[in-house]
C-alpha cells in the first residue's frame, strides 16, 4: 500500500476507536437528571416514586437556600437579557443574586442595579472587588469576593453563572432538584451557545463537540468517573464541598477555571455531574471569526499545559484524524489509489456521522457535518496561535487583562 493509504487506514482506525471507545462522546443525551434524556426521573421530567425531590414541581418541602454569584466585567451589552432571567427565577426557597462588577468600564454595575429596580424579582447585591491581587486571574478573583459574601448568608448551594448566561424561570429549581435528588455536589450544564452567524454555525457546535471528545460526559457522570470537567457558565456548587475543596483559592491561577473547579471538587470527595443544557443559553454574540478565534486561542495552549511536545502531538493528531480523510479521498481518487480513497472516504463518513447529533442539538442543517475537517483545521491554527501568544508573553488575554504564564488545572 502507498504511504497515503497507510495514513488513511490509521485515520479510519482512530475513528473506529473514537466511535466506540471514547465514552460515546458524540451522543447528546446527557441532560439534567430528571429531565427528558437525562439520568433519573421520568421521561417527562416529573418526579418518580423514589425521587428525593418529593413534589412534582421539583422542589422538596424544605428547599435549600441558594445564592447566585455572577462575575461580570464589561457586560453591559448582554446584561439586559441575562440578568432579568436570573431575577425572575421561580424558586420556592430563599434565593438572591450577587453580581460582582470586576472593574467594568461600561457601567455594568450601575446597569445591573437599574435592571433590578425595573424588573424586580430576587434580591440583587452589586459589589466591586477591586483589582486582582498577584497570582489571581480576574474571573476567579471576582468569584472569590462573591463567594465570600455569599457564604455569610449561609446558603446550602451556590450557583456560579456567567453574565452572558440566560436561564429559563425554572432553571434554578431544576438544578437544585437534580443536586438534592441525586446527591450531587457539583451540577454543571454546558449552556447552549448562540449560533446565528455563518462563522458561529461553523465553529460553535464544533467547540462543544471537541470539548465532549476531550471530556466524555458519560465518563464524568459515572459512579467511578474516568474524567472530570465542568462548564463554567452554569455550575451549581454545594457550599460545604466548596469550603472543603478550598475553592476558589486552590485554583486561583487557573485559566480553564471550570475544569480546575471540577477537579478540586472531585479531589475533595465530591460527586460531579456535567451535561448539555436545555434551559440555559448563552446570549453572547460572536460577530466574526476574530472574536471566535480569541475565544478558543485564549486557553487552548493552557489546555495542553503549555508543553511543546503536547502541542506537537495535538497538531499531528488533528492532522491524521481530521485532515487526512478528505485529503486521502480526493488524492486517492485522483491518483487511482483505491485503498487510500475508500479508507479516507469511510473515515470521513464516520467523522461526519459522529458530528450529526451535535448539529441536531444546535438545530443546524446536516450538510455542515462534512465540513468538520475544515473547522478542525481552524482549531489547529487557533491552538498554534495560542502557543505563539504564550511565548510572546501575551498568554491568556481576556477582557483587557493578560495573564502571561497562567497555570493549568492540576491532574489530581
MARPAZA-892648 format. One record per residue (C-alpha): residue in one letter; chain; residue number from 0; x negated, y negated, z negated. Coordinates in Angstrom, 1 decimal. Layout:
residues N
NODE,rest,kette,nr,east,north,up
NODE,A,A,NUM,X,Y,Z
...
This chain:
residues 412
NODE,rest,kette,nr,east,north,up
NODE,X,A,0,0.0,0.0,0.0
NODE,X,A,1,-1.0,-3.6,0.5
NODE,X,A,2,-2.0,-5.9,-2.3
NODE,X,A,3,1.2,-7.8,-1.8
NODE,X,A,4,3.2,-4.6,-2.2
NODE,X,A,5,1.4,-3.8,-5.4
NODE,X,A,6,2.3,-7.2,-6.8
NODE,X,A,7,5.9,-6.8,-5.7
NODE,X,A,8,6.1,-3.4,-7.4
NODE,X,A,9,4.6,-4.9,-10.6
NODE,X,A,10,7.3,-7.6,-10.5
NODE,X,A,11,10.0,-5.1,-9.9
NODE,X,A,12,8.8,-3.0,-12.9
NODE,X,A,13,8.7,-6.1,-15.0
NODE,X,A,14,12.3,-6.9,-14.1
NODE,X,A,15,13.3,-3.3,-14.9
NODE,X,A,16,11.9,-3.7,-18.4
NODE,X,A,17,13.4,-7.2,-18.9
NODE,X,A,18,16.8,-5.9,-17.8
NODE,X,A,19,16.9,-3.1,-20.3
NODE,X,A,20,14.2,-3.6,-22.9
NODE,X,A,21,14.3,-7.2,-23.9
NODE,X,A,22,17.4,-7.1,-26.1
NODE,X,A,23,19.8,-7.6,-23.3
NODE,X,A,24,18.9,-11.3,-23.5
NODE,X,A,25,20.8,-12.1,-20.3
NODE,X,A,26,24.1,-11.3,-21.8
NODE,X,A,27,26.0,-14.3,-23.2
NODE,X,A,28,28.3,-12.6,-25.7
NODE,X,A,29,26.6,-13.5,-28.9
NODE,X,A,30,29.2,-16.0,-30.2
NODE,X,A,31,30.0,-17.3,-33.6
NODE,X,A,32,31.1,-14.4,-35.9
NODE,X,A,33,34.9,-14.3,-36.0
NODE,X,A,34,35.3,-15.9,-32.5
NODE,X,A,35,36.1,-14.1,-29.3
NODE,X,A,36,33.0,-12.2,-28.1
NODE,X,A,37,31.2,-12.7,-31.5
NODE,X,A,38,30.4,-10.2,-34.2
NODE,X,A,39,33.0,-9.7,-36.8
NODE,X,A,40,36.6,-10.8,-36.9
NODE,X,A,41,39.4,-10.1,-34.5
NODE,X,A,42,39.1,-10.9,-30.8
NODE,X,A,43,41.4,-13.9,-31.1
NODE,X,A,44,39.2,-15.4,-33.9
NODE,X,A,45,41.6,-14.8,-36.7
NODE,X,A,46,40.6,-13.2,-40.0
NODE,X,A,47,40.6,-9.4,-40.1
NODE,X,A,48,41.9,-7.5,-43.2
NODE,X,A,49,38.4,-7.1,-44.6
NODE,X,A,50,37.2,-10.6,-43.7
NODE,X,A,51,35.9,-12.5,-46.7
NODE,X,A,52,37.4,-15.7,-45.3
NODE,X,A,53,40.8,-14.7,-46.6
NODE,X,A,54,43.0,-17.1,-44.7
NODE,X,A,55,43.9,-17.3,-41.0
NODE,X,A,56,42.7,-20.9,-40.8
NODE,X,A,57,39.2,-19.8,-41.5
NODE,X,A,58,38.9,-21.3,-45.0
NODE,X,A,59,38.6,-19.5,-48.3
NODE,X,A,60,40.7,-20.5,-51.3
NODE,X,A,61,37.6,-22.4,-52.5
NODE,X,A,62,35.9,-24.0,-49.5
NODE,X,A,63,32.3,-24.8,-50.3
NODE,X,A,64,31.2,-28.4,-50.4
NODE,X,A,65,29.2,-29.4,-47.3
NODE,X,A,66,27.0,-32.4,-46.5
NODE,X,A,67,26.3,-33.1,-42.8
NODE,X,A,68,22.9,-34.6,-42.1
NODE,X,A,69,22.3,-36.4,-38.8
NODE,X,A,70,18.8,-37.6,-37.9
NODE,X,A,71,19.1,-40.4,-35.4
NODE,X,A,72,16.7,-42.6,-33.5
NODE,X,A,73,17.8,-44.9,-30.8
NODE,X,A,74,21.1,-43.0,-30.2
NODE,X,A,75,23.5,-45.9,-29.6
NODE,X,A,76,24.3,-44.6,-26.2
NODE,X,A,77,25.7,-41.2,-27.3
NODE,X,A,78,26.8,-42.0,-30.9
NODE,X,A,79,30.3,-43.3,-29.8
NODE,X,A,80,31.1,-39.8,-28.6
NODE,X,A,81,29.3,-37.6,-31.1
NODE,X,A,82,29.8,-39.4,-34.4
NODE,X,A,83,33.6,-39.6,-34.3
NODE,X,A,84,33.7,-35.9,-33.7
NODE,X,A,85,31.9,-35.3,-36.9
NODE,X,A,86,34.0,-37.8,-38.9
NODE,X,A,87,37.2,-36.0,-37.6
NODE,X,A,88,36.3,-32.6,-38.9
NODE,X,A,89,39.3,-30.6,-40.1
NODE,X,A,90,37.6,-29.1,-43.1
NODE,X,A,91,39.7,-28.1,-46.1
NODE,X,A,92,36.9,-28.6,-48.7
NODE,X,A,93,34.8,-31.6,-49.7
NODE,X,A,94,32.5,-32.8,-46.9
NODE,X,A,95,30.7,-36.0,-46.0
NODE,X,A,96,28.2,-37.3,-43.4
NODE,X,A,97,24.7,-38.8,-43.9
NODE,X,A,98,23.2,-40.4,-40.9
NODE,X,A,99,19.5,-41.1,-41.2
NODE,X,A,100,18.6,-44.1,-39.0
NODE,X,A,101,15.0,-43.3,-38.1
NODE,X,A,102,13.7,-46.7,-37.2
NODE,X,A,103,16.0,-47.3,-34.3
NODE,X,A,104,15.6,-50.5,-32.2
NODE,X,A,105,19.1,-50.3,-30.6
NODE,X,A,106,21.3,-50.8,-33.6
NODE,X,A,107,22.1,-47.1,-34.2
NODE,X,A,108,22.7,-47.6,-37.9
NODE,X,A,109,25.0,-50.6,-37.5
NODE,X,A,110,26.9,-48.9,-34.8
NODE,X,A,111,27.4,-45.8,-36.9
NODE,X,A,112,28.9,-48.0,-39.7
NODE,X,A,113,31.2,-49.7,-37.2
NODE,X,A,114,32.4,-46.3,-35.8
NODE,X,A,115,33.2,-45.1,-39.4
NODE,X,A,116,35.3,-48.1,-40.0
NODE,X,A,117,37.1,-47.8,-36.7
NODE,X,A,118,37.7,-44.0,-36.8
NODE,X,A,119,37.9,-43.2,-40.5
NODE,X,A,120,37.7,-39.5,-41.4
NODE,X,A,121,34.9,-38.1,-43.5
NODE,X,A,122,32.9,-40.5,-45.7
NODE,X,A,123,29.7,-41.8,-44.0
NODE,X,A,124,26.5,-43.0,-45.5
NODE,X,A,125,23.8,-44.6,-43.3
NODE,X,A,126,20.2,-44.7,-44.7
NODE,X,A,127,16.8,-45.6,-43.4
NODE,X,A,128,13.7,-43.6,-44.5
NODE,X,A,129,11.0,-46.0,-43.2
NODE,X,A,130,8.1,-44.9,-41.0
NODE,X,A,131,7.0,-41.3,-41.4
NODE,X,A,132,4.2,-40.5,-43.8
NODE,X,A,133,1.0,-39.0,-42.3
NODE,X,A,134,1.5,-35.3,-41.5
NODE,X,A,135,5.2,-35.6,-40.7
NODE,X,A,136,6.9,-35.5,-37.3
NODE,X,A,137,9.7,-38.1,-37.0
NODE,X,A,138,12.8,-35.8,-37.0
NODE,X,A,139,11.6,-33.8,-39.9
NODE,X,A,140,10.8,-37.0,-41.9
NODE,X,A,141,14.4,-38.1,-41.3
NODE,X,A,142,15.7,-34.7,-42.3
NODE,X,A,143,13.6,-34.8,-45.5
NODE,X,A,144,15.2,-38.0,-46.5
NODE,X,A,145,18.7,-37.0,-45.6
NODE,X,A,146,18.5,-33.6,-47.2
NODE,X,A,147,17.2,-35.1,-50.4
NODE,X,A,148,20.2,-37.4,-50.6
NODE,X,A,149,22.5,-34.5,-49.7
NODE,X,A,150,21.2,-32.2,-52.4
NODE,X,A,151,22.0,-34.9,-55.0
NODE,X,A,152,25.7,-34.3,-54.1
NODE,X,A,153,25.4,-30.6,-55.0
NODE,X,A,154,26.6,-29.1,-51.7
NODE,X,A,155,26.6,-25.3,-51.1
NODE,X,A,156,25.8,-25.9,-47.4
NODE,X,A,157,24.0,-28.5,-45.3
NODE,X,A,158,25.0,-29.0,-41.6
NODE,X,A,159,21.9,-30.3,-39.7
NODE,X,A,160,23.1,-31.6,-36.4
NODE,X,A,161,21.6,-33.9,-33.8
NODE,X,A,162,23.0,-37.3,-33.0
NODE,X,A,163,23.9,-36.2,-29.4
NODE,X,A,164,26.0,-33.2,-30.5
NODE,X,A,165,29.8,-33.4,-30.4
NODE,X,A,166,31.8,-31.0,-32.5
NODE,X,A,167,35.4,-29.8,-32.0
NODE,X,A,168,37.6,-30.6,-35.0
NODE,X,A,169,37.4,-27.0,-36.3
NODE,X,A,170,33.6,-26.6,-35.8
NODE,X,A,171,32.5,-27.1,-39.4
NODE,X,A,172,35.3,-24.9,-40.7
NODE,X,A,173,34.4,-22.1,-38.4
NODE,X,A,174,30.7,-22.4,-39.2
NODE,X,A,175,31.3,-22.2,-42.9
NODE,X,A,176,33.7,-19.3,-42.5
NODE,X,A,177,31.0,-17.4,-40.5
NODE,X,A,178,28.4,-18.0,-43.1
NODE,X,A,179,30.5,-17.1,-46.1
NODE,X,A,180,32.4,-14.2,-44.4
NODE,X,A,181,29.2,-12.6,-43.1
NODE,X,A,182,26.8,-13.6,-46.0
NODE,X,A,183,24.5,-15.6,-43.7
NODE,X,A,184,22.1,-18.2,-45.0
NODE,X,A,185,21.5,-19.9,-41.6
NODE,X,A,186,24.1,-20.1,-38.9
NODE,X,A,187,23.0,-21.8,-35.7
NODE,X,A,188,24.7,-22.4,-32.4
NODE,X,A,189,22.9,-23.3,-29.1
NODE,X,A,190,25.0,-26.3,-28.1
NODE,X,A,191,26.3,-26.3,-24.6
NODE,X,A,192,24.1,-28.9,-22.9
NODE,X,A,193,25.5,-31.3,-20.4
NODE,X,A,194,25.5,-30.1,-16.8
NODE,X,A,195,26.8,-32.7,-14.3
NODE,X,A,196,24.0,-34.0,-12.0
NODE,X,A,197,22.2,-31.8,-9.5
NODE,X,A,198,19.0,-31.6,-11.5
NODE,X,A,199,20.9,-30.7,-14.6
NODE,X,A,200,22.6,-27.9,-12.7
NODE,X,A,201,19.2,-26.6,-11.5
NODE,X,A,202,17.3,-26.9,-14.8
NODE,X,A,203,19.6,-26.9,-17.8
NODE,X,A,204,21.1,-23.4,-17.6
NODE,X,A,205,17.6,-22.0,-16.9
NODE,X,A,206,16.4,-23.7,-20.0
NODE,X,A,207,18.8,-21.8,-22.1
NODE,X,A,208,18.2,-18.6,-20.1
NODE,X,A,209,14.4,-18.8,-20.7
NODE,X,A,210,15.0,-19.5,-24.4
NODE,X,A,211,17.1,-16.4,-24.7
NODE,X,A,212,14.4,-14.4,-22.9
NODE,X,A,213,11.8,-15.6,-25.4
NODE,X,A,214,14.2,-15.1,-28.4
NODE,X,A,215,16.8,-12.5,-27.6
NODE,X,A,216,19.8,-13.3,-29.8
NODE,X,A,217,20.6,-9.6,-30.4
NODE,X,A,218,17.2,-9.2,-31.9
NODE,X,A,219,17.6,-12.2,-34.1
NODE,X,A,220,21.1,-11.1,-35.4
NODE,X,A,221,20.2,-7.5,-36.2
NODE,X,A,222,20.1,-6.4,-39.9
NODE,X,A,223,16.5,-5.7,-39.3
NODE,X,A,224,15.5,-8.6,-36.9
NODE,X,A,225,12.9,-8.3,-34.3
NODE,X,A,226,12.8,-12.1,-33.5
NODE,X,A,227,13.6,-15.3,-35.4
NODE,X,A,228,14.8,-18.6,-34.0
NODE,X,A,229,17.5,-21.3,-34.3
NODE,X,A,230,18.8,-24.1,-32.2
NODE,X,A,231,18.2,-27.4,-33.9
NODE,X,A,232,21.2,-29.2,-32.5
NODE,X,A,233,23.6,-27.2,-34.8
NODE,X,A,234,22.3,-25.5,-38.0
NODE,X,A,235,24.4,-24.7,-41.0
NODE,X,A,236,22.0,-24.0,-43.9
NODE,X,A,237,22.7,-22.7,-47.3
NODE,X,A,238,21.3,-25.2,-49.8
NODE,X,A,239,19.9,-22.6,-52.1
NODE,X,A,240,17.8,-20.9,-49.4
NODE,X,A,241,16.6,-24.3,-48.2
NODE,X,A,242,15.2,-25.0,-51.6
NODE,X,A,243,13.7,-21.5,-51.9
NODE,X,A,244,12.1,-21.9,-48.5
NODE,X,A,245,10.9,-25.4,-49.3
NODE,X,A,246,12.2,-26.9,-46.1
NODE,X,A,247,11.6,-29.3,-44.5
NODE,X,A,248,8.3,-29.8,-46.4
NODE,X,A,249,6.8,-26.4,-45.4
NODE,X,A,250,7.4,-27.2,-41.7
NODE,X,A,251,6.7,-31.0,-41.8
NODE,X,A,252,4.3,-30.9,-38.8
NODE,X,A,253,6.3,-28.7,-36.5
NODE,X,A,254,7.4,-30.0,-33.1
NODE,X,A,255,9.5,-26.9,-32.4
NODE,X,A,256,11.3,-27.6,-35.7
NODE,X,A,257,14.3,-25.3,-35.1
NODE,X,A,258,12.2,-22.1,-34.7
NODE,X,A,259,10.0,-23.1,-37.6
NODE,X,A,260,13.0,-23.7,-39.8
NODE,X,A,261,14.5,-20.2,-39.0
NODE,X,A,262,11.1,-18.6,-39.7
NODE,X,A,263,10.8,-20.3,-43.0
NODE,X,A,264,14.3,-19.2,-44.0
NODE,X,A,265,13.5,-15.7,-42.9
NODE,X,A,266,10.3,-15.6,-44.9
NODE,X,A,267,12.3,-16.7,-48.0
NODE,X,A,268,14.6,-13.7,-47.6
NODE,X,A,269,17.5,-15.4,-45.8
NODE,X,A,270,19.7,-14.0,-43.2
NODE,X,A,271,19.7,-15.8,-39.8
NODE,X,A,272,22.2,-15.8,-37.0
NODE,X,A,273,22.0,-17.5,-33.6
NODE,X,A,274,24.4,-17.6,-30.8
NODE,X,A,275,25.9,-19.6,-27.9
NODE,X,A,276,28.4,-22.3,-28.8
NODE,X,A,277,32.0,-22.6,-27.6
NODE,X,A,278,33.0,-25.7,-29.5
NODE,X,A,279,29.7,-27.6,-29.9
NODE,X,A,280,28.4,-29.7,-27.0
NODE,X,A,281,25.5,-32.0,-26.2
NODE,X,A,282,26.6,-35.2,-24.7
NODE,X,A,283,23.1,-36.5,-23.8
NODE,X,A,284,22.8,-37.3,-20.1
NODE,X,A,285,19.6,-36.4,-18.2
NODE,X,A,286,19.8,-38.8,-15.3
NODE,X,A,287,16.9,-37.4,-13.3
NODE,X,A,288,14.1,-34.9,-13.0
NODE,X,A,289,11.8,-37.2,-15.1
NODE,X,A,290,14.0,-37.0,-18.2
NODE,X,A,291,14.4,-33.3,-17.9
NODE,X,A,292,10.7,-32.8,-17.3
NODE,X,A,293,9.9,-34.7,-20.5
NODE,X,A,294,12.4,-32.7,-22.5
NODE,X,A,295,10.6,-29.5,-21.5
NODE,X,A,296,7.0,-30.6,-21.4
NODE,X,A,297,7.0,-32.3,-24.8
NODE,X,A,298,7.0,-29.0,-26.6
NODE,X,A,299,6.0,-26.3,-24.0
NODE,X,A,300,2.4,-26.1,-25.0
NODE,X,A,301,3.2,-26.1,-28.7
NODE,X,A,302,5.3,-23.0,-28.0
NODE,X,A,303,2.0,-21.5,-26.7
NODE,X,A,304,0.3,-22.5,-29.9
NODE,X,A,305,-2.0,-24.8,-27.9
NODE,X,A,306,-4.0,-21.8,-26.8
NODE,X,A,307,-5.6,-21.9,-23.3
NODE,X,A,308,-5.5,-18.1,-23.0
NODE,X,A,309,-1.8,-18.0,-23.7
NODE,X,A,310,-1.3,-20.8,-21.2
NODE,X,A,311,-3.2,-18.8,-18.5
NODE,X,A,312,-1.2,-15.7,-19.3
NODE,X,A,313,2.1,-17.6,-19.1
NODE,X,A,314,1.2,-19.1,-15.8
NODE,X,A,315,0.2,-15.7,-14.4
NODE,X,A,316,3.2,-14.1,-15.8
NODE,X,A,317,5.6,-16.6,-14.4
NODE,X,A,318,3.9,-16.3,-11.0
NODE,X,A,319,4.2,-12.5,-10.9
NODE,X,A,320,7.6,-12.2,-12.4
NODE,X,A,321,9.5,-15.1,-10.9
NODE,X,A,322,7.5,-16.3,-7.8
NODE,X,A,323,6.2,-13.1,-6.4
NODE,X,A,324,9.6,-11.5,-5.4
NODE,X,A,325,10.7,-14.2,-2.9
NODE,X,A,326,7.1,-14.5,-1.6
NODE,X,A,327,6.8,-10.7,-1.1
NODE,X,A,328,10.2,-10.5,0.6
NODE,X,A,329,9.5,-13.3,3.1
NODE,X,A,330,5.9,-12.4,3.7
NODE,X,A,331,6.7,-8.7,3.9
NODE,X,A,332,9.4,-9.2,6.5
NODE,X,A,333,7.1,-11.5,8.5
NODE,X,A,334,4.2,-9.0,8.4
NODE,X,A,335,6.2,-5.8,8.7
NODE,X,A,336,5.2,-4.7,5.2
NODE,X,A,337,8.3,-2.7,4.3
NODE,X,A,338,7.3,-1.7,0.7
NODE,X,A,339,6.4,-5.3,-0.2
NODE,X,A,340,9.7,-6.6,1.4
NODE,X,A,341,12.1,-4.2,-0.3
NODE,X,A,342,10.3,-4.3,-3.7
NODE,X,A,343,10.3,-8.1,-3.6
NODE,X,A,344,13.9,-8.2,-2.5
NODE,X,A,345,15.1,-5.8,-5.2
NODE,X,A,346,13.2,-7.7,-7.9
NODE,X,A,347,14.7,-11.0,-6.7
NODE,X,A,348,18.2,-9.4,-6.8
NODE,X,A,349,17.7,-8.1,-10.3
NODE,X,A,350,16.4,-11.6,-11.3
NODE,X,A,351,19.4,-13.3,-9.9
NODE,X,A,352,21.8,-10.8,-11.4
NODE,X,A,353,20.5,-11.4,-14.9
NODE,X,A,354,21.0,-15.2,-14.4
NODE,X,A,355,24.6,-14.9,-13.4
NODE,X,A,356,26.1,-14.6,-16.9
NODE,X,A,357,24.3,-17.9,-18.0
NODE,X,A,358,25.6,-19.7,-14.9
NODE,X,A,359,29.1,-18.4,-15.7
NODE,X,A,360,28.7,-19.7,-19.3
NODE,X,A,361,27.8,-23.1,-17.9
NODE,X,A,362,30.7,-22.9,-15.3
NODE,X,A,363,28.2,-23.2,-12.4
NODE,X,A,364,28.5,-21.6,-8.9
NODE,X,A,365,26.8,-18.2,-8.4
NODE,X,A,366,24.8,-19.4,-5.4
NODE,X,A,367,22.5,-21.1,-7.9
NODE,X,A,368,21.2,-17.7,-9.1
NODE,X,A,369,18.8,-17.1,-6.1
NODE,X,A,370,17.2,-20.5,-6.8
NODE,X,A,371,15.8,-19.3,-10.1
NODE,X,A,372,12.3,-18.8,-8.7
NODE,X,A,373,12.2,-22.5,-7.7
NODE,X,A,374,13.3,-23.5,-11.2
NODE,X,A,375,10.7,-21.2,-12.7
NODE,X,A,376,8.1,-23.0,-10.6
NODE,X,A,377,9.2,-26.3,-12.0
NODE,X,A,378,8.9,-24.9,-15.6
NODE,X,A,379,5.5,-23.6,-14.8
NODE,X,A,380,4.4,-27.1,-13.7
NODE,X,A,381,6.1,-28.6,-16.8
NODE,X,A,382,4.1,-26.2,-19.0
NODE,X,A,383,0.8,-27.1,-17.3
NODE,X,A,384,1.6,-30.8,-17.7
NODE,X,A,385,2.4,-30.2,-21.4
NODE,X,A,386,-1.1,-28.8,-21.8
NODE,X,A,387,-2.7,-31.7,-19.9
NODE,X,A,388,-0.9,-34.3,-22.0
NODE,X,A,389,-2.0,-32.4,-25.1
NODE,X,A,390,-5.7,-32.5,-24.2
NODE,X,A,391,-5.4,-36.2,-23.2
NODE,X,A,392,-4.3,-36.8,-26.8
NODE,X,A,393,-0.7,-37.7,-26.0
NODE,X,A,394,0.7,-34.5,-27.5
NODE,X,A,395,4.4,-34.3,-28.1
NODE,X,A,396,5.7,-37.7,-27.2
NODE,X,A,397,9.3,-38.4,-28.2
NODE,X,A,398,11.4,-41.4,-28.9
NODE,X,A,399,8.4,-43.8,-28.8
NODE,X,A,400,6.3,-41.6,-31.1
NODE,X,A,401,3.3,-39.4,-30.1
NODE,X,A,402,2.0,-36.5,-32.1
NODE,X,A,403,-1.5,-35.8,-30.8
NODE,X,A,404,-2.1,-32.4,-32.2
NODE,X,A,405,1.1,-31.1,-33.8
NODE,X,A,406,1.3,-27.7,-35.4
NODE,X,A,407,3.4,-24.9,-34.2
NODE,X,A,408,5.7,-22.6,-36.0
NODE,X,A,409,3.9,-20.0,-38.2
NODE,X,A,410,4.4,-16.4,-37.3
NODE,X,A,411,5.1,-15.1,-40.8
